[in-house]
Amino acid sequence: MLENEIVCPECKGKKTIEGDSVCNMEWRGNKPDDELNDCITEPEKECPTCHGRGYIRQVA
């Protein structure tokens, strides 16, 4: 990193952020052998603040 670059405050340098989790009881299976899963989680995605670099540049 250069001296005018700082660690991204949103992803803290990891370059990705966790996906959103959404829960809804209506998604449960109605068969006895279906697992009870009320939540769907999106995969990790590129940080929108640093665009996957892990740092942001400060404007001098």
C-alpha positions as CSV (number, residue, x, y, z in Angstrom):
1,M,0.0,0.0,0.0
2,L,1.1,3.5,-0.7
3,E,1.1,6.3,1.9
4,N,-2.1,7.8,0.6
5,E,-4.0,4.5,0.8
6,I,-5.9,3.3,3.9
7,V,-7.6,-0.1,4.7
8,C,-11.2,-0.1,3.5
9,P,-13.5,0.6,6.5
10,E,-16.3,-1.5,5.1
11,C,-14.5,-4.8,4.4
12,K,-11.5,-4.1,6.7
13,G,-9.1,-5.2,3.9
14,K,-10.8,-8.6,3.2
15,K,-11.9,-7.4,-0.3
16,T,-15.3,-9.0,0.1
17,I,-18.3,-8.5,2.3
18,E,-20.8,-11.2,3.5
19,G,-23.9,-11.7,1.6
20,D,-27.3,-10.8,2.9
21,S,-29.4,-13.3,4.8
22,V,-33.2,-13.4,4.3
23,C,-35.5,-15.6,6.5
24,N,-39.1,-16.5,5.8
25,M,-41.2,-19.3,7.4
26,E,-43.1,-19.8,4.1
27,W,-40.0,-21.3,2.5
28,R,-40.2,-24.4,4.8
29,G,-40.7,-27.7,3.1
30,N,-44.1,-29.3,3.6
31,K,-42.9,-32.9,3.3
32,P,-41.7,-34.8,6.4
33,D,-38.3,-35.5,4.9
34,D,-37.7,-31.8,3.9
35,E,-35.2,-30.0,6.1
36,L,-36.5,-27.0,8.0
37,N,-34.6,-24.1,6.4
38,D,-36.2,-20.7,6.8
39,C,-33.1,-18.7,5.7
40,I,-31.4,-18.1,2.4
41,T,-27.9,-16.5,2.5
42,E,-26.3,-14.9,-0.6
43,P,-22.6,-15.8,-1.2
44,E,-19.8,-13.3,-0.4
45,K,-19.6,-10.4,-2.9
46,E,-17.0,-7.8,-3.9
47,C,-16.9,-4.8,-1.5
48,P,-18.7,-1.9,-3.2
49,T,-16.6,0.7,-1.3
50,C,-13.1,-0.4,-2.5
51,H,-14.2,-2.5,-5.5
52,G,-12.3,-5.6,-4.3
53,R,-8.9,-3.9,-3.6
54,G,-9.0,-4.0,0.2
55,Y,-8.0,-0.3,0.5
56,I,-9.2,3.1,-0.6
57,R,-7.1,6.0,-1.8
58,Q,-7.3,9.3,0.2
59,V,-7.6,12.4,-1.9
60,A,-4.8,14.8,-1.0
